[in-house]
């Protein structure tokens, strides 16, 4: 069973398009996150939701909009894609991180051409 | 704000060599520390974590890390590396706040030569 899953795994699109990445976790965790990993492998948090409520919103362009229909899902919608948006986007979840840590999804490699 | 420094950006070792990867964090309060590994093309996997208690933490695949509070450090060690340990290694710390934000270091790329 995949604990944290993301779709799609790869996404190639042109500048200006709008795209979405979906994330689902079957761990029963209350908190979900989106991280961006740039070309230098640096990982930076973008958003976090706890029980469908936004609790972290880092300095991210408002072209990025997370949506959490329920606590098992956290989707990321990106409007007007730019070349600089090319990266790997990781979804993660946690409950009591002291016992289970943070669980990461397989990542979505977004390439904007 | 919390920050995490990994001073070794790229490490090259031969098989059976010993490994130590440095990690320093900036927060002076209670911290929760992690090491994650990312094998080529794969997602992040937890190697080990420290919250409290014994400062020497043992993780999976023969890795261990030592929390030295006075040095704000949490270095990762392995006595004898294998070719399969070739990966990117990330140190991370939670910010201690209510949001449990996980802050990553810049990563260390380990290449083990057979």
Interface residues (C-beta under 8 A of the other chain):
Chain A: X31 X33 X40 X41 X42 X43 X44 X45 X48 X55 X56 X90 X92 X94 X97 X98 X101 X102 X104 X105 X106 X107
Chain B: X32 X34 X36 X38 X42 X43 X44 X45 X46 X49 X51 X88 X90 X94 X98 X99 X100 X101 X102 X103 X104 X106 X107 X109
